[in-house]
C-alpha cells in the first residue's frame, strides 16, 4: 500500500504556498503586464491542493488526483517561463502534462506497480523541469541575472527527479521498498517546499529586472514615432565615437529636417502633422539596410541617422536614398514653401563623417558639424543633401532637386 505523507508536511506546504502566492500577486500588482506571476500563483495553489488531496482522500483517488495536479503545476511553471518572454501558449499545452500522466497511468497499470508509477512520474516531472528553463532562456539577450538563477533552480529540481527515478528503479521490489517509498514521499514534499521558496524569490527578482529594463528602454523611445529619442541618441554617440576611434573606422551621421513642417501643421492641423512624422519615420527606417544603422528622432521635425563603419561616399548615397524615399511617399503639402510647385513633403539632409584621425573627438562636435551641413542644405533651397567638409570654404552640395 502507498504511504501517506505526515500531516505536518502538507500543512507546512500550504503555509509556504500562501506566502509565495502573495509574493507573486504583489509582483503582478506592481506591473500587470507580468501575467507570468498569475501563472506561478496558479501553479503554487495547485501544488497545495494536490498535497491536501493526497493526505485527505483514500489512497487510489488520492494518488491519481494528486499526481495529475502536480504534473499540471509543473506544466504551468513551463507556461509561466514562456510568458516571461512574452510568448503565447496554446490552450492544449496547459492540460498536456496532466493528461499525459493519466494516459500512462491507464496504460501501464500503475495501481499494481507503484514503483513503476514513481519512476515514470519522476521521469515526466524531470523532463518538464528541463523544458521550463529552456523556455525561460530561449532568445535570452538581456543578460538578466535572475533568469539564470531561476533556470538553475529548475535544473537542480530536474536532477532531483531523475535521482529519485534511479534510486527507485534500483531498490524496486526489495525488502526496503516500502521504506524507500515513504522516504521518497517526504523528500518530494521537502524539495517542493525548497523549490517554491527559491522559485518565488527568483521569479519576483526576474520580474523586477524586466520591469526596470522596460522602463529604461521606454525612457529612450520617442512616444510618437517609436524611434529612439534624443536621450537614446546621446547614449549611442557616447559608445559609437570612442569605438570608432579605437577601431579606426569612420562613423557617419545624417541629420534630417522635414521641410516647411510648420506650414504643414498650420495648413492640415497637428493630428495630420503627427501622422506625417510617423510616415517619415517609417520611410527613414525602411531606407536603412544594416541592423547597426539607427534612426532616431532628434526633436520636433528633426531626425538623426547613425551609421557606424560608413565612409563619406556611402553616407552620401544613403542620404540620397532617404531623401527619395520620403519624397516617394507622395504626402500632399499644399503649404509647401515658395519656389516648389510639386506639393509633396520633402526633407533636407546634412551629412558629416568622423574619419580616423579627424579633429572631432566627441559626439557634440559631430552633431555640430552635421547641423551646419543641414543648415546649408536648407539655405540652398531644401529638398537636398549637403555634406560637411571642414577643409573646404563652405559645405558641398551632394544633390539638388
Wavefront OBJ file of the C-alpha trace (Angstrom):
o trace
v 0.000 0.000 0.000
v 1.254 3.503 -0.808
v 2.262 5.515 2.245
v 0.573 8.750 3.266
v 2.669 11.848 3.949
v 2.850 13.042 7.557
v 0.084 15.559 8.286
v 2.576 18.273 9.225
v 4.113 18.176 5.726
v 1.050 19.250 3.665
v 0.173 21.842 6.310
v 3.661 23.321 6.073
v 3.486 23.256 2.276
v 0.139 25.067 2.287
v 1.550 27.777 4.581
v 4.596 28.264 2.361
v 2.374 28.368 -0.728
v 0.234 31.126 0.760
v 3.375 33.158 1.361
v 4.826 32.562 -2.108
v 1.467 33.233 -3.759
v 1.259 36.585 -2.014
v 4.696 37.423 -3.422
v 3.546 36.556 -6.939
v 0.344 38.578 -6.607
v 2.291 41.534 -5.204
v 4.703 41.428 -8.153
v 1.789 41.293 -10.596
v 0.045 44.249 -8.931
v 3.216 46.327 -9.382
v 3.401 45.517 -13.094
v 0.256 43.999 -14.576
v 1.983 43.206 -17.834
v 3.702 40.367 -15.960
v 0.995 37.726 -16.363
v 3.628 35.067 -15.660
v 3.115 35.893 -11.980
v -0.519 34.830 -12.216
v 0.552 31.538 -13.771
v 3.039 30.995 -10.943
v 0.279 31.699 -8.414
v -1.921 29.078 -10.090
v 0.941 26.580 -10.027
v 1.612 27.116 -6.329
v -2.057 26.790 -5.391
v -2.367 23.621 -7.454
v 0.557 22.081 -5.567
v -1.218 22.890 -2.278
v -4.434 21.272 -3.450
v -2.537 18.210 -4.685
v -0.847 17.595 -1.345
v -4.132 18.146 0.510
v -5.858 15.628 -1.753
v -3.037 13.106 -1.261
v -3.406 13.411 2.509
v -7.175 13.517 2.912
v -8.548 11.134 0.259
v -8.279 7.343 0.135
v -5.067 6.052 -1.485
v -6.306 5.278 -5.008
v -8.147 8.518 -5.863
v -5.661 10.485 -3.760
v -2.681 9.173 -5.720
v -4.302 9.766 -9.103
v -5.606 13.254 -8.420
v -2.502 14.452 -6.583
v -0.128 13.269 -9.313
v -2.266 14.813 -12.048
v -2.310 18.044 -10.057
v 1.453 18.085 -9.548
v 2.077 17.391 -13.251
v -0.243 20.252 -14.144
v 1.518 22.528 -11.638
v 4.925 21.786 -13.190
v 3.460 22.303 -16.656
v 2.126 25.686 -15.551
v 5.642 26.634 -14.425
v 6.748 25.933 -18.017
v 3.921 28.170 -19.229
v 4.988 30.931 -16.808
v 8.586 30.715 -18.026
v 7.364 31.052 -21.599
v 5.153 34.019 -20.720
v 8.075 35.881 -19.112
v 9.402 36.212 -22.680
v 6.034 37.442 -23.960
v 5.374 34.286 -25.979
v 1.839 32.948 -26.289
v 0.832 29.486 -25.103
v -1.668 27.256 -26.950
v -4.503 26.225 -24.559
v -3.858 22.489 -25.015
v -0.310 22.860 -23.691
v -1.637 23.736 -20.229
v -3.519 20.435 -19.965
v -0.929 18.228 -21.668
v 1.188 17.162 -18.615
v -1.776 16.007 -16.534
v -3.387 14.234 -19.472
v -0.085 12.547 -20.341
v 0.338 11.225 -16.784
v -3.257 9.968 -16.684
v -2.780 8.193 -20.019
v 0.374 6.497 -18.696
v -1.492 5.554 -15.511
v -4.160 3.748 -17.514
v -1.734 2.179 -19.990
v 0.911 0.864 -17.566
v -1.301 -0.418 -14.736
v 0.177 1.831 -12.055
v -2.067 0.557 -9.179
v -0.347 -2.843 -9.261
v 3.136 -1.413 -9.884
v 3.753 1.542 -7.516
v 7.485 1.548 -8.208
v 6.820 1.892 -11.927
v 4.499 4.798 -11.148
v 7.204 6.574 -9.170
v 9.778 6.036 -11.923
v 7.522 7.259 -14.736
v 6.194 10.194 -12.701
v 9.674 11.453 -11.877
v 10.868 10.981 -15.440
v 7.970 13.097 -16.676
v 8.477 15.734 -13.958
v 12.231 15.874 -14.584
v 11.638 16.361 -18.301
v 9.246 19.234 -17.624
v 11.811 20.836 -15.325
v 14.210 20.792 -18.276
v 11.664 22.350 -20.642
v 10.936 25.222 -18.224
v 14.457 26.759 -18.162
v 14.767 26.206 -21.908
v 11.646 28.341 -22.393
v 12.990 30.895 -19.932
v 16.386 31.283 -21.590
v 15.378 30.885 -25.229
v 16.335 34.053 -27.074
v 17.968 35.496 -23.923
v 19.840 38.658 -24.905
v 19.046 40.901 -21.977
v 21.607 39.485 -19.542
v 19.091 39.183 -16.688
v 20.843 37.592 -13.704
v 17.606 36.432 -12.083
v 16.705 34.477 -15.223
v 19.816 32.314 -14.840
v 19.066 31.956 -11.122
v 15.583 30.592 -11.840
v 16.920 28.322 -14.597
v 19.486 26.916 -12.165
v 16.816 26.164 -9.549
v 14.683 24.354 -12.118
v 17.710 22.414 -13.336
v 18.518 21.241 -9.797
v 14.913 20.126 -9.313
v 15.172 18.173 -12.562
v 18.264 16.383 -11.242
v 16.389 15.549 -8.021
v 13.583 13.954 -10.018
v 15.970 11.891 -12.120
v 17.880 10.911 -8.983
v 14.728 9.600 -7.336
v 13.989 7.693 -10.538
v 17.340 5.903 -10.352
v 17.042 5.129 -6.626
v 13.513 3.765 -7.001
v 14.448 1.644 -10.001
v 17.497 0.297 -8.158
v 15.591 -0.681 -4.981
v 12.401 -1.783 -6.737
v 10.924 -4.962 -5.244
v 13.481 -5.168 -2.425
v 12.831 -5.607 1.280
v 13.152 -1.869 1.872
v 10.883 -0.796 -0.980
v 8.089 0.457 1.314
v 10.568 2.318 3.499
v 12.165 3.919 0.468
v 8.740 4.901 -0.903
v 7.852 6.615 2.369
v 11.173 8.440 2.489
v 10.753 9.404 -1.146
v 7.359 10.939 -0.439
v 8.810 13.047 2.350
v 11.711 14.032 0.068
v 9.274 15.160 -2.625
v 7.401 17.278 -0.107
v 10.531 18.892 1.308
v 12.046 19.505 -2.124
v 8.748 21.086 -3.184
v 8.976 23.446 -0.212
v 12.504 24.498 -1.089
v 11.650 24.776 -4.793
v 8.651 27.013 -4.163
v 10.554 29.350 -1.852
v 13.556 29.673 -4.153
v 11.378 29.973 -7.261
v 9.307 32.686 -5.608
v 12.401 34.744 -4.829
v 13.871 34.141 -8.288
v 10.730 34.861 -10.301
v 9.939 38.049 -8.370
v 13.535 39.221 -8.892
v 13.244 38.399 -12.607
v 10.060 40.438 -12.937
v 11.719 43.349 -11.146
v 14.694 43.210 -13.517
v 12.412 43.045 -16.553
v 10.326 45.970 -15.319
v 13.393 48.123 -14.689
v 14.780 47.246 -18.112
v 11.423 48.038 -19.737
v 11.345 51.493 -18.133
v 14.936 52.166 -19.204
v 14.059 51.137 -22.756
v 10.899 53.266 -22.807
v 12.851 56.268 -21.488
v 14.946 56.080 -24.647
v 11.992 55.884 -27.077
v 10.020 58.621 -28.772
v 6.331 58.142 -27.965
v 5.085 59.442 -31.329
v 7.270 57.545 -33.796
v 8.575 54.632 -31.743
v 12.137 55.562 -32.714
v 14.931 56.277 -30.284
v 14.779 59.756 -28.814
v 17.474 62.364 -28.156
v 18.474 60.679 -24.926
v 18.992 57.422 -26.772
v 20.981 59.256 -29.453
v 23.331 60.706 -26.857
v 23.830 57.251 -25.318
v 24.614 55.766 -28.736
v 27.065 58.542 -29.572
v 28.835 58.075 -26.243
v 29.510 54.488 -27.265
v 29.977 54.903 -31.012
v 32.508 57.777 -31.050
v 35.112 56.098 -28.781
v 34.530 52.788 -30.561
v 35.186 54.436 -33.931
v 38.399 55.922 -32.532
v 39.598 52.551 -31.245
v 38.708 50.619 -34.391
v 39.984 53.262 -36.833
v 36.732 53.036 -38.804
v 34.609 56.009 -39.900
v 31.382 56.993 -38.193
v 28.795 58.834 -40.287
v 25.848 60.901 -39.072
v 22.938 62.265 -41.116
v 20.703 64.985 -39.696
v 17.294 65.351 -41.336
v 14.678 68.078 -41.197
v 11.161 67.900 -42.687
v 10.871 70.895 -44.997
v 8.324 73.606 -44.138
v 6.780 71.458 -41.409
v 5.316 74.446 -39.550
v 3.405 75.349 -42.696
v 2.197 71.730 -42.910
v 0.906 71.876 -39.326
v -0.746 75.243 -39.909
v -2.499 74.012 -43.039
v -3.519 70.454 -42.054
v -3.559 70.585 -38.243
v -1.424 68.908 -35.621
v -3.006 65.413 -35.840
v -2.130 65.314 -39.541
v 1.328 66.613 -38.658
v 1.792 63.704 -36.248
v 0.768 61.264 -38.979
v 3.229 62.909 -41.332
v 6.087 62.493 -38.848
v 5.199 58.842 -38.320
v 5.182 58.245 -42.075
v 8.539 59.979 -42.482
v 9.981 57.958 -39.596
v 8.809 54.702 -41.201
v 10.297 55.728 -44.550
v 13.635 56.548 -42.945
v 13.641 53.282 -41.028
v 12.791 51.367 -44.176
v 15.598 53.065 -46.076
v 18.277 51.582 -43.802
v 19.636 48.160 -44.647
v 22.047 47.182 -41.873
v 20.872 46.347 -38.363
v 23.642 48.531 -36.954
v 22.257 51.630 -38.697
v 19.965 53.594 -36.380
v 17.468 56.386 -36.991
v 16.291 58.474 -34.048
v 14.055 61.461 -33.559
v 16.190 64.412 -32.543
v 13.237 66.636 -31.671
v 10.322 68.319 -33.424
v 10.567 67.502 -37.135
v 14.280 66.605 -36.988
v 15.760 63.122 -37.182
v 19.301 61.778 -36.905
v 20.709 58.656 -38.563
v 23.770 56.992 -37.050
v 25.869 54.923 -39.467
v 28.818 53.057 -37.908
v 31.650 51.934 -40.200
v 30.377 54.075 -43.090
v 32.532 56.152 -45.402
v 31.620 59.636 -46.600
v 30.726 58.378 -50.082
v 28.471 55.650 -48.720
v 26.829 58.063 -46.265
v 26.045 60.419 -49.145
v 24.427 57.573 -51.102
v 22.336 56.624 -48.077
v 21.284 60.247 -47.575
v 20.112 60.462 -51.173
v 18.219 57.196 -50.815
v 16.441 58.514 -47.732
v 15.590 61.784 -49.456
v 13.995 59.957 -52.358
v 12.175 57.555 -50.005
v 10.420 60.411 -48.217
v 9.656 62.234 -51.456
v 8.299 58.957 -52.818
v 5.670 58.852 -50.073
v 3.768 61.458 -52.053
v 2.359 63.164 -48.956
v 0.474 66.250 -50.113
v 1.845 69.541 -48.823
v -0.314 72.419 -50.009
v 1.555 74.744 -47.661
v 4.898 73.940 -49.354
v 7.427 76.759 -49.334
v 7.609 79.135 -52.253
v 9.502 78.033 -55.298
v 8.241 74.428 -55.264
v 5.131 73.507 -57.197
v 5.097 69.740 -56.774
v 3.262 70.000 -53.446
v 4.716 66.980 -51.608
v 6.511 66.565 -48.295
v 10.307 66.601 -48.662
v 13.314 66.570 -46.365
v 16.678 68.314 -46.182
v 19.721 66.376 -45.027
v 23.146 67.199 -43.640
v 25.933 64.614 -43.651
v 29.067 64.520 -41.503
v 31.639 61.765 -41.100
v 34.062 61.216 -38.262
v 37.102 59.905 -40.088
v 40.070 58.218 -38.351
v 42.438 60.935 -37.141
v 39.875 63.717 -37.581
v 39.788 66.647 -35.209
v 36.317 65.835 -33.863
v 36.621 63.741 -30.723
v 33.142 63.691 -29.226
v 29.506 63.361 -30.180
v 28.741 67.043 -29.597
v 31.332 68.091 -32.178
v 29.961 65.590 -34.683
v 26.401 66.844 -34.169
v 27.608 70.410 -34.533
v 29.215 69.577 -37.864
v 26.184 67.776 -39.246
v 23.923 70.583 -38.048
v 25.989 73.063 -40.099
v 25.593 70.859 -43.162
v 21.809 70.662 -42.610
v 21.607 74.453 -42.250
v 23.395 74.802 -45.556
v 21.010 72.361 -47.255
v 18.044 74.443 -46.115
v 19.750 77.700 -47.075
v 20.253 76.410 -50.607
v 16.577 75.706 -51.100
v 15.727 72.491 -49.180
v 14.980 69.016 -50.582
v 18.668 68.190 -50.941
v 21.670 66.706 -49.128
v 24.787 68.627 -48.132
v 27.991 67.117 -46.842
v 30.113 68.783 -44.179
v 33.704 69.178 -45.381
v 35.650 71.301 -42.877
v 38.676 71.741 -45.170
v 36.551 73.455 -47.825
v 35.477 77.084 -47.612
v 31.838 76.035 -47.337
v 29.810 72.790 -47.294
v 29.472 70.986 -50.587
v 26.067 70.122 -52.040
v 25.536 66.443 -52.802
v 22.201 66.626 -54.557
v 19.770 69.169 -55.769
v 16.226 68.584 -56.929
l 1 2 3 4 5 6 7 8 9 10 11 12 13 14 15 16 17 18 19 20 21 22 23 24 25 26 27 28 29 30 31 32 33 34 35 36 37 38 39 40 41 42 43 44 45 46 47 48 49 50 51 52 53 54 55 56 57 58 59 60 61 62 63 64 65 66 67 68 69 70 71 72 73 74 75 76 77 78 79 80 81 82 83 84 85 86 87 88 89 90 91 92 93 94 95 96 97 98 99 100 101 102 103 104 105 106 107 108 109 110 111 112 113 114 115 116 117 118 119 120 121 122 123 124 125 126 127 128 129 130 131 132 133 134 135 136 137 138 139 140 141 142 143 144 145 146 147 148 149 150 151 152 153 154 155 156 157 158 159 160 161 162 163 164 165 166 167 168 169 170 171 172 173 174 175 176 177 178 179 180 181 182 183 184 185 186 187 188 189 190 191 192 193 194 195 196 197 198 199 200 201 202 203 204 205 206 207 208 209 210 211 212 213 214 215 216 217 218 219 220 221 222 223 224 225 226 227 228 229 230 231 232 233 234 235 236 237 238 239 240 241 242 243 244 245 246 247 248 249 250 251 252 253 254 255 256 257 258 259 260 261 262 263 264 265 266 267 268 269 270 271 272 273 274 275 276 277 278 279 280 281 282 283 284 285 286 287 288 289 290 291 292 293 294 295 296 297 298 299 300 301 302 303 304 305 306 307 308 309 310 311 312 313 314 315 316 317 318 319 320 321 322 323 324 325 326 327 328 329 330 331 332 333 334 335 336 337 338 339 340 341 342 343 344 345 346 347 348 349 350 351 352 353 354 355 356 357 358 359 360 361 362 363 364 365 366 367 368 369 370 371 372 373 374 375 376 377 378 379 380 381 382 383 384 385 386 387 388 389 390 391 392 393 394 395 396 397 398 399 400 401
